[in-house]
Amino acid sequence: MNTQSFTKEDITQSWVLIDAKDKTLGRLATKIANMLRGKHKPEYSPNADLGDYVVVINSDLVNVTGKKLNQKKYYRHTGYPGGIKEKSLGEVLEDSSQEAIKSAVKGMLPKNKLGKQIIKKLKIYKDDAHPHGSQNPQPIEL
């Protein structure tokens, strides 16, 4: 019995449409990360990008449980001394809900070149409108 190794030429990548309306942020992020990596396919290989393209709509309507809106913090640094900036999850969702979803998914992907390549296949939009109609994304219910 030989172990099969799949390359990018061996697999077809499809487009998937996910509606984030009233979905919990963390549970939604795990489903998206698994779709992006290709873990739902029998040809899954951890060292290759075999996943699907994922289009997420209605990111403004994502749900967060508990006290995370006030207690969860996002940090970034400007590069200057004393330049650390802090925002709560509520502020991030108010400013850009796409960044909150992208950050949650990115934390569940590999921290290497493959992870950077995979995150490029994630497309997030605030409302129902998206420019990927020609790719004919298949809606999936989570």
N, CA, C and O atoms as a GROMACS GRO file, in nm:
protein
  568
    1MET      N    1   0.084  -0.117   0.000
    1MET     CA    2   0.000   0.000   0.000
    1MET      C    3   0.089   0.124   0.000
    1MET      O    4   0.172   0.141   0.089
    2ASN      N    5   0.072   0.209  -0.098
    2ASN     CA    6   0.152   0.331  -0.111
    2ASN      C    7   0.074   0.451  -0.062
    2ASN      O    8  -0.048   0.459  -0.077
    3THR      N    9   0.146   0.545  -0.003
    3THR     CA   10   0.085   0.670   0.037
    3THR      C   11   0.074   0.760  -0.083
    3THR      O   12   0.172   0.783  -0.155
    4GLN      N   13  -0.045   0.812  -0.106
    4GLN     CA   14  -0.066   0.901  -0.220
    4GLN      C   15  -0.036   1.044  -0.181
    4GLN      O   16  -0.075   1.089  -0.074
    5SER      N   17   0.034   1.113  -0.266
    5SER     CA   18   0.062   1.254  -0.244
    5SER      C   19  -0.001   1.333  -0.358
    5SER      O   20   0.024   1.305  -0.475
    6PHE      N   21  -0.083   1.432  -0.323
    6PHE     CA   22  -0.154   1.509  -0.423
    6PHE      C   23  -0.088   1.645  -0.440
    6PHE      O   24  -0.044   1.707  -0.344
    7THR      N   25  -0.083   1.690  -0.564
    7THR     CA   26  -0.032   1.823  -0.594
    7THR      C   27  -0.145   1.911  -0.641
    7THR      O   28  -0.259   1.867  -0.654
    8LYS      N   29  -0.114   2.036  -0.665
    8LYS     CA   30  -0.216   2.132  -0.705
    8LYS      C   31  -0.280   2.094  -0.840
    8LYS      O   32  -0.397   2.124  -0.863
    9GLU      N   33  -0.205   2.030  -0.926
    9GLU     CA   34  -0.259   1.990  -1.057
    9GLU      C   35  -0.360   1.876  -1.045
    9GLU      O   36  -0.444   1.857  -1.133
   10ASP      N   37  -0.353   1.800  -0.937
   10ASP     CA   38  -0.439   1.684  -0.919
   10ASP      C   39  -0.577   1.720  -0.863
   10ASP      O   40  -0.667   1.637  -0.866
   11ILE      N   41  -0.594   1.839  -0.813
   11ILE     CA   42  -0.716   1.874  -0.741
   11ILE      C   43  -0.786   1.991  -0.809
   11ILE      O   44  -0.721   2.077  -0.868
   12THR      N   45  -0.917   1.992  -0.800
   12THR     CA   46  -0.995   2.105  -0.851
   12THR      C   47  -1.043   2.187  -0.732
   12THR      O   48  -1.099   2.134  -0.637
   13GLN      N   49  -1.019   2.316  -0.739
   13GLN     CA   50  -1.061   2.406  -0.632
   13GLN      C   51  -1.192   2.471  -0.672
   13GLN      O   52  -1.201   2.533  -0.779
   14SER      N   53  -1.293   2.458  -0.588
   14SER     CA   54  -1.422   2.517  -0.616
   14SER      C   55  -1.441   2.642  -0.531
   14SER      O   56  -1.358   2.673  -0.445
   15TRP      N   57  -1.550   2.712  -0.556
   15TRP     CA   58  -1.584   2.834  -0.481
   15TRP      C   59  -1.704   2.803  -0.392
   15TRP      O   60  -1.801   2.741  -0.435
   16VAL      N   61  -1.697   2.848  -0.266
   16VAL     CA   62  -1.799   2.821  -0.166
   16VAL      C   63  -1.849   2.955  -0.113
   16VAL      O   64  -1.770   3.046  -0.089
   17LEU      N   65  -1.980   2.967  -0.094
   17LEU     CA   66  -2.042   3.088  -0.040
   17LEU      C   67  -2.098   3.057   0.099
   17LEU      O   68  -2.176   2.964   0.117
   18ILE      N   69  -2.056   3.137   0.198
   18ILE     CA   70  -2.101   3.117   0.335
   18ILE      C   71  -2.167   3.245   0.384
   18ILE      O   72  -2.109   3.353   0.372
   19ASP      N   73  -2.288   3.233   0.439
   19ASP     CA   74  -2.360   3.347   0.495
   19ASP      C   75  -2.332   3.350   0.645
   19ASP      O   76  -2.364   3.256   0.717
   20ALA      N   77  -2.271   3.460   0.692
   20ALA     CA   78  -2.231   3.472   0.832
   20ALA      C   79  -2.341   3.527   0.921
   20ALA      O   80  -2.318   3.552   1.039
   21LYS      N   81  -2.460   3.547   0.868
   21LYS     CA   82  -2.569   3.606   0.945
   21LYS      C   83  -2.606   3.517   1.063
   21LYS      O   84  -2.641   3.400   1.046
   22ASP      N   85  -2.599   3.574   1.184
   22ASP     CA   86  -2.634   3.508   1.310
   22ASP      C   87  -2.551   3.383   1.339
   22ASP      O   88  -2.597   3.293   1.409
   23LYS      N   89  -2.430   3.376   1.285
   23LYS     CA   90  -2.339   3.266   1.316
   23LYS      C   91  -2.240   3.312   1.422
   23LYS      O   92  -2.200   3.429   1.424
   24THR      N   93  -2.199   3.222   1.511
   24THR     CA   94  -2.101   3.253   1.614
   24THR      C   95  -1.963   3.265   1.550
   24THR      O   96  -1.925   3.182   1.467
   25LEU      N   97  -1.889   3.368   1.588
   25LEU     CA   98  -1.762   3.402   1.523
   25LEU      C   99  -1.662   3.287   1.524
   25LEU      O  100  -1.608   3.253   1.419
   26GLY      N  101  -1.636   3.227   1.638
   26GLY     CA  102  -1.536   3.121   1.648
   26GLY      C  103  -1.574   2.996   1.573
   26GLY      O  104  -1.490   2.935   1.507
   27ARG      N  105  -1.699   2.956   1.582
   27ARG     CA  106  -1.745   2.835   1.513
   27ARG      C  107  -1.743   2.856   1.362
   27ARG      O  108  -1.711   2.765   1.286
   28LEU      N  109  -1.779   2.977   1.320
   28LEU     CA  110  -1.773   3.011   1.178
   28LEU      C  111  -1.629   3.007   1.129
   28LEU      O  112  -1.602   2.957   1.020
   29ALA      N  113  -1.537   3.059   1.209
   29ALA     CA  114  -1.396   3.064   1.170
   29ALA      C  115  -1.337   2.924   1.155
   29ALA      O  116  -1.256   2.901   1.065
   30THR      N  117  -1.375   2.829   1.241
   30THR     CA  118  -1.321   2.693   1.228
   30THR      C  119  -1.371   2.626   1.100
   30THR      O  120  -1.294   2.557   1.033
   31LYS      N  121  -1.496   2.647   1.066
   31LYS     CA  122  -1.550   2.589   0.942
   31LYS      C  123  -1.480   2.648   0.820
   31LYS      O  124  -1.446   2.576   0.726
   32ILE      N  125  -1.459   2.780   0.823
   32ILE     CA  126  -1.393   2.847   0.711
   32ILE      C  127  -1.249   2.797   0.699
   32ILE      O  128  -1.203   2.769   0.588
   33ALA      N  129  -1.177   2.785   0.811
   33ALA     CA  130  -1.038   2.741   0.808
   33ALA      C  131  -1.027   2.599   0.752
   33ALA      O  132  -0.936   2.569   0.675
   34ASN      N  133  -1.120   2.512   0.789
   34ASN     CA  134  -1.118   2.375   0.737
   34ASN      C  135  -1.146   2.371   0.587
   34ASN      O  136  -1.086   2.292   0.515
   35MET      N  137  -1.236   2.458   0.540
   35MET     CA  138  -1.266   2.464   0.396
   35MET      C  139  -1.145   2.518   0.319
   35MET      O  140  -1.113   2.469   0.211
   36LEU      N  141  -1.079   2.620   0.375
   36LEU     CA  142  -0.963   2.678   0.308
   36LEU      C  143  -0.846   2.579   0.298
   36LEU      O  144  -0.776   2.576   0.198
   37ARG      N  145  -0.826   2.499   0.402
   37ARG     CA  146  -0.716   2.402   0.403
   37ARG      C  147  -0.747   2.278   0.321
   37ARG      O  148  -0.656   2.210   0.275
   38GLY      N  149  -0.876   2.247   0.302
   38GLY     CA  150  -0.913   2.129   0.225
   38GLY      C  151  -0.934   2.006   0.311
   38GLY      O  152  -0.932   1.895   0.260
   39LYS      N  153  -0.955   2.025   0.441
   39LYS     CA  154  -0.971   1.911   0.532
   39LYS      C  155  -1.102   1.836   0.509
   39LYS      O  156  -1.118   1.724   0.558
   40HIS      N  157  -1.195   1.896   0.436
   40HIS     CA  158  -1.322   1.829   0.408
   40HIS      C  159  -1.312   1.736   0.288
   40HIS      O  160  -1.410   1.667   0.255
   41LYS      N  161  -1.198   1.731   0.222
   41LYS     CA  162  -1.180   1.649   0.103
   41LYS      C  163  -1.101   1.522   0.137
   41LYS      O  164  -1.016   1.525   0.225
   42PRO      N  165  -1.128   1.413   0.068
   42PRO     CA  166  -1.051   1.290   0.094
   42PRO      C  167  -0.906   1.300   0.046
   42PRO      O  168  -0.822   1.221   0.090
   43GLU      N  169  -0.876   1.396  -0.042
   43GLU     CA  170  -0.740   1.412  -0.094
   43GLU      C  171  -0.655   1.502  -0.006
   43GLU      O  172  -0.548   1.543  -0.048
   44TYR      N  173  -0.699   1.534   0.116
   44TYR     CA  174  -0.629   1.631   0.201
   44TYR      C  175  -0.483   1.592   0.221
   44TYR      O  176  -0.450   1.477   0.249
   45SER      N  177  -0.398   1.691   0.207
   45SER     CA  178  -0.255   1.675   0.234
   45SER      C  179  -0.211   1.798   0.312
   45SER      O  180  -0.235   1.910   0.267
   46PRO      N  181  -0.146   1.781   0.427
   46PRO     CA  182  -0.112   1.896   0.510
   46PRO      C  183  -0.006   1.988   0.451
   46PRO      O  184   0.011   2.101   0.497
   47ASN      N  185   0.067   1.940   0.350
   47ASN     CA  186   0.175   2.021   0.295
   47ASN      C  187   0.140   2.086   0.161
   47ASN      O  188   0.228   2.141   0.095
   48ALA      N  189   0.012   2.080   0.120
   48ALA     CA  190  -0.028   2.136  -0.009
   48ALA      C  191  -0.155   2.218   0.008
   48ALA      O  192  -0.236   2.192   0.096
   49ASP      N  193  -0.170   2.317  -0.078
   49ASP     CA  194  -0.288   2.403  -0.077
   49ASP      C  195  -0.394   2.340  -0.167
   49ASP      O  196  -0.399   2.367  -0.287
   50LEU      N  197  -0.480   2.256  -0.109
   50LEU     CA  198  -0.581   2.183  -0.185
   50LEU      C  199  -0.722   2.228  -0.151
   50LEU      O  200  -0.819   2.166  -0.196
   51GLY      N  201  -0.737   2.334  -0.073
   51GLY     CA  202  -0.868   2.378  -0.028
   51GLY      C  203  -0.943   2.458  -0.132
   51GLY      O  204  -0.895   2.478  -0.244
   52ASP      N  205  -1.061   2.503  -0.094
   52ASP     CA  206  -1.149   2.579  -0.182
   52ASP      C  207  -1.139   2.728  -0.153
   52ASP      O  208  -1.090   2.770  -0.048
   53TYR      N  209  -1.187   2.808  -0.248
   53TYR     CA  210  -1.203   2.951  -0.226
   53TYR      C  211  -1.330   2.972  -0.145
   53TYR      O  212  -1.432   2.907  -0.171
   54VAL      N  213  -1.326   3.061  -0.047
   54VAL     CA  214  -1.442   3.084   0.040
   54VAL      C  215  -1.482   3.231   0.032
   54VAL      O  216  -1.399   3.320   0.052
   55VAL      N  217  -1.610   3.255   0.002
   55VAL     CA  218  -1.667   3.389  -0.001
   55VAL      C  219  -1.762   3.399   0.116
   55VAL      O  220  -1.858   3.321   0.125
   56VAL      N  221  -1.738   3.494   0.207
   56VAL     CA  222  -1.822   3.513   0.324
   56VAL      C  223  -1.900   3.642   0.305
   56VAL      O  224  -1.842   3.747   0.277
   57ILE      N  225  -2.033   3.634   0.319
   57ILE     CA  226  -2.117   3.754   0.307
   57ILE      C  227  -2.183   3.782   0.442
   57ILE      O  228  -2.187   3.696   0.530
   58ASN      N  229  -2.235   3.903   0.457
   58ASN     CA  230  -2.302   3.950   0.579
   58ASN      C  231  -2.211   3.942   0.701
   58ASN      O  232  -2.252   3.894   0.807
   59SER      N  233  -2.088   3.990   0.687
   59SER     CA  234  -1.994   3.983   0.799
   59SER      C  235  -2.034   4.078   0.912
   59SER      O  236  -1.994   4.056   1.026
   60ASP      N  237  -2.112   4.181   0.882
   60ASP     CA  238  -2.157   4.274   0.987
   60ASP      C  239  -2.256   4.208   1.083
   60ASP      O  240  -2.274   4.257   1.194
   61LEU      N  241  -2.319   4.100   1.042
   61LEU     CA  242  -2.424   4.036   1.122
   61LEU      C  243  -2.374   3.915   1.199
   61LEU      O  244  -2.454   3.834   1.245
   62VAL      N  245  -2.241   3.902   1.214
   62VAL     CA  246  -2.185   3.789   1.288
   62VAL      C  247  -2.216   3.805   1.437
   62VAL      O  248  -2.226   3.917   1.487
   63ASN      N  249  -2.230   3.693   1.506
   63ASN     CA  250  -2.270   3.693   1.647
   63ASN      C  251  -2.148   3.662   1.735
   63ASN      O  252  -2.062   3.582   1.698
   64VAL      N  253  -2.143   3.726   1.853
   64VAL     CA  254  -2.036   3.702   1.950
   64VAL      C  255  -2.103   3.673   2.084
   64VAL      O  256  -2.193   3.746   2.126
   65THR      N  257  -2.059   3.567   2.151
   65THR     CA  258  -2.121   3.528   2.277
   65THR      C  259  -2.042   3.580   2.396
   65THR      O  260  -1.926   3.620   2.382
   66GLY      N  261  -2.105   3.580   2.510
   66GLY     CA  262  -2.038   3.617   2.635
   66GLY      C  263  -1.999   3.764   2.642
   66GLY      O  264  -2.064   3.849   2.581
   67LYS      N  265  -1.892   3.791   2.716
   67LYS     CA  266  -1.844   3.928   2.736
   67LYS      C  267  -1.727   3.962   2.643
   67LYS      O  268  -1.652   4.055   2.670
   68LYS      N  269  -1.714   3.886   2.534
   68LYS     CA  270  -1.600   3.906   2.445
   68LYS      C  271  -1.598   4.043   2.380
   68LYS      O  272  -1.490   4.094   2.347
   69LEU      N  273  -1.714   4.104   2.359
   69LEU     CA  274  -1.716   4.235   2.294
   69LEU      C  275  -1.634   4.338   2.371
   69LEU      O  276  -1.572   4.425   2.310
   70ASN      N  277  -1.632   4.329   2.503
   70ASN     CA  278  -1.557   4.425   2.584
   70ASN      C  279  -1.424   4.371   2.632
   70ASN      O  280  -1.329   4.448   2.649
   71GLN      N  281  -1.412   4.240   2.655
   71GLN     CA  282  -1.294   4.184   2.718
   71GLN      C  283  -1.186   4.139   2.620
   71GLN      O  284  -1.068   4.145   2.653
   72LYS      N  285  -1.223   4.094   2.500
   72LYS     CA  286  -1.123   4.048   2.403
   72LYS      C  287  -1.054   4.169   2.342
   72LYS      O  288  -1.120   4.263   2.298
   73LYS      N  289  -0.922   4.166   2.339
   73LYS     CA  290  -0.844   4.280   2.290
   73LYS      C  291  -0.761   4.240   2.169
   73LYS      O  292  -0.710   4.128   2.161
   74TYR      N  293  -0.747   4.332   2.076
   74TYR     CA  294  -0.659   4.318   1.961
   74TYR      C  295  -0.549   4.421   1.975
   74TYR      O  296  -0.576   4.538   2.001
   75TYR      N  297  -0.423   4.377   1.956
   75TYR     CA  298  -0.308   4.465   1.973
   75TYR      C  299  -0.234   4.479   1.841
   75TYR      O  300  -0.228   4.386   1.761
   76ARG      N  301  -0.177   4.598   1.821
   76ARG     CA  302  -0.085   4.621   1.710
   76ARG      C  303   0.017   4.725   1.755
   76ARG      O  304  -0.009   4.802   1.847
   77HIS      N  305   0.131   4.727   1.691
   77HIS     CA  306   0.237   4.819   1.729
   77HIS      C  307   0.276   4.903   1.609
   77HIS      O  308   0.291   4.850   1.499
   78THR      N  309   0.293   5.034   1.630
   78THR     CA  310   0.325   5.126   1.522
   78THR      C  311   0.470   5.117   1.481
   78THR      O  312   0.506   5.158   1.370
   79GLY      N  313   0.555   5.065   1.568
   79GLY     CA  314   0.697   5.059   1.539
   79GLY      C  315   0.775   5.166   1.613
   79GLY      O  316   0.898   5.165   1.613
   80TYR      N  317   0.705   5.258   1.676
   80TYR     CA  318   0.769   5.363   1.754
   80TYR      C  319   0.766   5.327   1.902
   80TYR      O  320   0.681   5.249   1.945
   81PRO      N  321   0.858   5.382   1.980
   81PRO     CA  322   0.856   5.354   2.125
   81PRO      C  323   0.723   5.398   2.187
   81PRO      O  324   0.676   5.509   2.164
   82GLY      N  325   0.664   5.310   2.265
   82GLY     CA  326   0.535   5.339   2.328
   82GLY      C  327   0.420   5.339   2.230
   82GLY      O  328   0.315   5.396   2.258
   83GLY      N  329   0.438   5.276   2.115
   83GLY     CA  330   0.338   5.283   2.009
   83GLY      C  331   0.244   5.164   2.002
   83GLY      O  332   0.197   5.130   1.894
   84ILE      N  333   0.216   5.099   2.115
   84ILE     CA  334   0.124   4.987   2.112
   84ILE      C  335  -0.019   5.040   2.113
   84ILE      O  336  -0.053   5.128   2.192
   85LYS      N  337  -0.101   4.985   2.025
   85LYS     CA  338  -0.241   5.026   2.014
   85LYS      C  339  -0.329   4.908   2.051
   85LYS      O  340  -0.297   4.793   2.022
   86GLU      N  341  -0.439   4.937   2.117
   86GLU     CA  342  -0.528   4.834   2.167
   86GLU      C  343  -0.672   4.867   2.128
   86GLU      O  344  -0.716   4.981   2.140
   87LYS      N  345  -0.745   4.766   2.080
   87LYS     CA  346  -0.887   4.780   2.048
   87LYS      C  347  -0.961   4.659   2.102
   87LYS      O  348  -0.909   4.548   2.102
   88SER      N  349  -1.083   4.682   2.149
   88SER     CA  350  -1.165   4.569   2.193
   88SER      C  351  -1.233   4.508   2.070
   88SER      O  352  -1.236   4.569   1.963
   89LEU      N  353  -1.288   4.389   2.086
   89LEU     CA  354  -1.356   4.321   1.976
   89LEU      C  355  -1.476   4.403   1.930
   89LEU      O  356  -1.506   4.407   1.810
   90GLY      N  357  -1.545   4.468   2.022
   90GLY     CA  358  -1.658   4.552   1.984
   90GLY      C  359  -1.617   4.665   1.892
   90GLY      O  360  -1.687   4.695   1.795
   91GLU      N  361  -1.503   4.729   1.922
   91GLU     CA  362  -1.453   4.837   1.837
   91GLU      C  363  -1.410   4.786   1.700
   91GLU      O  364  -1.433   4.852   1.599
   92VAL      N  365  -1.347   4.668   1.697
   92VAL     CA  366  -1.303   4.610   1.570
   92VAL      C  367  -1.423   4.574   1.484
   92VAL      O  368  -1.423   4.600   1.364
   93LEU      N  369  -1.526   4.514   1.545
   93LEU     CA  370  -1.646   4.479   1.469
   93LEU      C  371  -1.716   4.604   1.417
   93LEU      O  372  -1.773   4.602   1.308
   94GLU      N  373  -1.713   4.711   1.494
   94GLU     CA  374  -1.776   4.836   1.453
   94GLU      C  375  -1.701   4.899   1.336
   94GLU      O  376  -1.763   4.947   1.241
   95ASP      N  377  -1.567   4.898   1.343
   95ASP     CA  378  -1.485   4.958   1.238
   95ASP      C  379  -1.484   4.870   1.112
   95ASP      O  380  -1.516   4.917   1.003
   96SER      N  381  -1.447   4.743   1.128
   96SER     CA  382  -1.433   4.654   1.014
   96SER      C  383  -1.456   4.510   1.059
   96SER      O  384  -1.366   4.445   1.112
   97SER      N  385  -1.577   4.461   1.037
   97SER     CA  386  -1.608   4.325   1.078
   97SER      C  387  -1.531   4.223   0.994
   97SER      O  388  -1.510   4.110   1.036
   98GLN      N  389  -1.488   4.264   0.874
   98GLN     CA  390  -1.410   4.173   0.790
   98GLN      C  391  -1.278   4.140   0.857
   98GLN      O  392  -1.232   4.026   0.850
   99GLU      N  393  -1.215   4.239   0.922
   99GLU     CA  394  -1.086   4.215   0.987
   99GLU      C  395  -1.100   4.120   1.106
   99GLU      O  396  -1.009   4.042   1.133
  100ALA      N  397  -1.211   4.128   1.178
  100ALA     CA  398  -1.232   4.038   1.292
  100ALA      C  399  -1.243   3.893   1.245
  100ALA      O  400  -1.184   3.804   1.305
  101ILE      N  401  -1.317   3.869   1.138
  101ILE     CA  402  -1.332   3.734   1.084
  101ILE      C  403  -1.199   3.685   1.026
  101ILE      O  404  -1.159   3.571   1.047
  102LYS      N  405  -1.131   3.772   0.952
  102LYS     CA  406  -1.003   3.734   0.892
  102LYS      C  407  -0.901   3.701   0.999
  102LYS      O  408  -0.824   3.605   0.984
  103SER      N  409  -0.898   3.776   1.106
  103SER     CA  410  -0.804   3.751   1.216
  103SER      C  411  -0.833   3.619   1.284
  103SER      O  412  -0.740   3.545   1.318
  104ALA      N  413  -0.962   3.588   1.304
  104ALA     CA  414  -0.999   3.462   1.368
  104ALA      C  415  -0.960   3.343   1.281
  104ALA      O  416  -0.912   3.242   1.332
  105VAL      N  417  -0.981   3.354   1.149
  105VAL     CA  418  -0.947   3.244   1.058
  105VAL      C  419  -0.796   3.230   1.047
  105VAL      O  420  -0.743   3.119   1.046
  106LYS      N  421  -0.725   3.343   1.038
  106LYS     CA  422  -0.580   3.341   1.020
  106LYS      C  423  -0.511   3.274   1.139
  106LYS      O  424  -0.408   3.209   1.122
  107GLY      N  425  -0.567   3.290   1.259
  107GLY     CA  426  -0.510   3.226   1.376
  107GLY      C  427  -0.524   3.075   1.375
  107GLY      O  428  -0.456   3.006   1.452
  108MET      N  429  -0.612   3.022   1.290
  108MET     CA  430  -0.634   2.877   1.281
  108MET      C  431  -0.560   2.813   1.164
  108MET      O  432  -0.574   2.693   1.141
  109LEU      N  433  -0.483   2.891   1.092
  109LEU     CA  434  -0.407   2.840   0.978
  109LEU      C  435  -0.260   2.823   1.015
  109LEU      O  436  -0.216   2.879   1.116
  110PRO      N  437  -0.184   2.748   0.936
  110PRO     CA  438  -0.041   2.732   0.966
  110PRO      C  439   0.032   2.866   0.963
  110PRO      O  440  -0.002   2.955   0.886
  111LYS      N  441   0.133   2.878   1.049
  111LYS     CA  442   0.211   3.002   1.057
  111LYS      C  443   0.335   2.989   0.970
  111LYS      O  444   0.447   2.989   1.021
  112ASN      N  445   0.316   2.978   0.838
  112ASN     CA  446   0.427   2.965   0.745
  112ASN      C  447   0.383   3.016   0.608
  112ASN      O  448   0.278   3.079   0.596
  113LYS      N  449   0.461   2.988   0.504
  113LYS     CA  450   0.428   3.036   0.370
  113LYS      C  451   0.297   2.978   0.320
  113LYS      O  452   0.222   3.044   0.248
  114LEU      N  453   0.269   2.854   0.358
  114LEU     CA  454   0.145   2.791   0.315
  114LEU      C  455   0.024   2.864   0.374
  114LEU      O  456  -0.076   2.884   0.305
  115GLY      N  457   0.033   2.904   0.500
  115GLY     CA  458  -0.076   2.978   0.563
  115GLY      C  459  -0.100   3.112   0.496
  115GLY      O  460  -0.214   3.154   0.480
  116LYS      N  461   0.008   3.180   0.455
  116LYS     CA  462  -0.006   3.308   0.385
  116LYS      C  463  -0.071   3.289   0.249
  116LYS      O  464  -0.147   3.374   0.203
  117GLN      N  465  -0.041   3.177   0.185
  117GLN     CA  466  -0.101   3.147   0.054
  117GLN      C  467  -0.249   3.111   0.069
  117GLN      O  468  -0.331   3.150  -0.014
  118ILE      N  469  -0.282   3.038   0.175
  118ILE     CA  470  -0.420   2.993   0.196
  118ILE      C  471  -0.512   3.111   0.229
  118ILE      O  472  -0.625   3.116   0.181
  119ILE      N  473  -0.465   3.206   0.311
  119ILE     CA  474  -0.552   3.315   0.356
  119ILE      C  475  -0.592   3.406   0.239
  119ILE      O  476  -0.692   3.478   0.248
  120LYS      N  477  -0.516   3.402   0.129
  120LYS     CA  478  -0.551   3.483   0.012
  120LYS      C  479  -0.677   3.433  -0.057
  120LYS      O  480  -0.738   3.506  -0.136
  121LYS      N  481  -0.718   3.309  -0.028
  121LYS     CA  482  -0.838   3.252  -0.090
  121LYS      C  483  -0.965   3.287  -0.014
  121LYS      O  484  -1.074   3.241  -0.050
  122LEU      N  485  -0.952   3.367   0.092
  122LEU     CA  486  -1.068   3.407   0.173
  122LEU      C  487  -1.114   3.545   0.128
  122LEU      O  488  -1.035   3.640   0.129
  123LYS      N  489  -1.241   3.557   0.090
  123LYS     CA  490  -1.300   3.684   0.047
  123LYS      C  491  -1.417   3.715   0.141
  123LYS      O  492  -1.509   3.634   0.154
  124ILE      N  493  -1.413   3.832   0.205
  124ILE     CA  494  -1.514   3.867   0.305
  124ILE      C  495  -1.581   3.998   0.265
  124ILE      O  496  -1.513   4.093   0.227
  125TYR      N  497  -1.716   4.002   0.274
  125TYR     CA  498  -1.794   4.121   0.238
  125TYR      C  499  -1.896   4.153   0.345
  125TYR      O  500  -1.951   4.063   0.409
  126LYS      N  501  -1.923   4.283   0.364
  126LYS     CA  502  -2.012   4.331   0.470
  126LYS      C  503  -2.157   4.291   0.449
  126LYS      O  504  -2.227   4.262   0.546
  127ASP      N  505  -2.204   4.289   0.324
  127ASP     CA  506  -2.346   4.260   0.298
  127ASP      C  507  -2.359   4.150   0.193
  127ASP      O  508  -2.264   4.077   0.167
  128ASP      N  509  -2.478   4.139   0.133
  128ASP     CA  510  -2.506   4.031   0.039
  128ASP      C  511  -2.431   4.044  -0.093
  128ASP      O  512  -2.407   3.944  -0.161
  129ALA      N  513  -2.394   4.166  -0.131
  129ALA     CA  514  -2.332   4.188  -0.262
  129ALA      C  515  -2.186   4.145  -0.261
  129ALA      O  516  -2.110   4.177  -0.169
  130HIS      N  517  -2.147   4.070  -0.365
  130HIS     CA  518  -2.007   4.031  -0.382
  130HIS      C  519  -1.977   4.022  -0.532
  130HIS      O  520  -2.067   3.989  -0.610
  131PRO      N  521  -1.853   4.049  -0.574
  131PRO     CA  522  -1.820   4.050  -0.717
  131PRO      C  523  -1.780   3.914  -0.774
  131PRO      O  524  -1.719   3.909  -0.881
  132HIS      N  525  -1.811   3.805  -0.707
  132HIS     CA  526  -1.767   3.673  -0.750
  132HIS      C  527  -1.881   3.590  -0.811
  132HIS      O  528  -1.882   3.468  -0.801
  133GLY      N  529  -1.976   3.657  -0.873
  133GLY     CA  530  -2.088   3.587  -0.936
  133GLY      C  531  -2.046   3.501  -1.052
  133GLY      O  532  -2.105   3.395  -1.075
  134SER      N  533  -1.943   3.543  -1.125
  134SER     CA  534  -1.898   3.467  -1.241
  134SER      C  535  -1.831   3.335  -1.203
  134SER      O  536  -1.826   3.242  -1.284
  135GLN      N  537  -1.780   3.326  -1.080
  135GLN     CA  538  -1.720   3.199  -1.034
  135GLN      C  539  -1.827   3.101  -0.988
  135GLN      O  540  -1.797   2.984  -0.965
  136ASN      N  541  -1.950   3.147  -0.975
  136ASN     CA  542  -2.064   3.063  -0.936
  136ASN      C  543  -2.038   2.989  -0.805
  136ASN      O  544  -2.034   2.866  -0.803
  137PRO      N  545  -2.020   3.063  -0.695
  137PRO     CA  546  -1.995   2.997  -0.565
  137PRO      C  547  -2.118   2.920  -0.518
  137PRO      O  548  -2.230   2.968  -0.530
  138GLN      N  549  -2.094   2.801  -0.465
  138GLN     CA  550  -2.202   2.716  -0.416
  138GLN      C  551  -2.232   2.749  -0.271
  138GLN      O  552  -2.142   2.740  -0.187
  139PRO      N  553  -2.356   2.788  -0.238
  139PRO     CA  554  -2.389   2.819  -0.098
  139PRO      C  555  -2.385   2.694  -0.011
  139PRO      O  556  -2.431   2.587  -0.051
  140ILE      N  557  -2.329   2.710   0.109
  140ILE     CA  558  -2.318   2.600   0.205
  140ILE      C  559  -2.382   2.645   0.336
  140ILE      O  560  -2.358   2.757   0.382
  141GLU      N  561  -2.462   2.559   0.395
  141GLU     CA  562  -2.523   2.588   0.525
  141GLU      C  563  -2.438   2.525   0.632
  141GLU      O  564  -2.407   2.405   0.627
  142LEU      N  565  -2.398   2.605   0.731
  142LEU     CA  566  -2.312   2.554   0.839
  142LEU      C  567  -2.395   2.515   0.959
  142LEU      O  568  -2.341   2.471   1.060
   0.00000   0.00000   0.00000
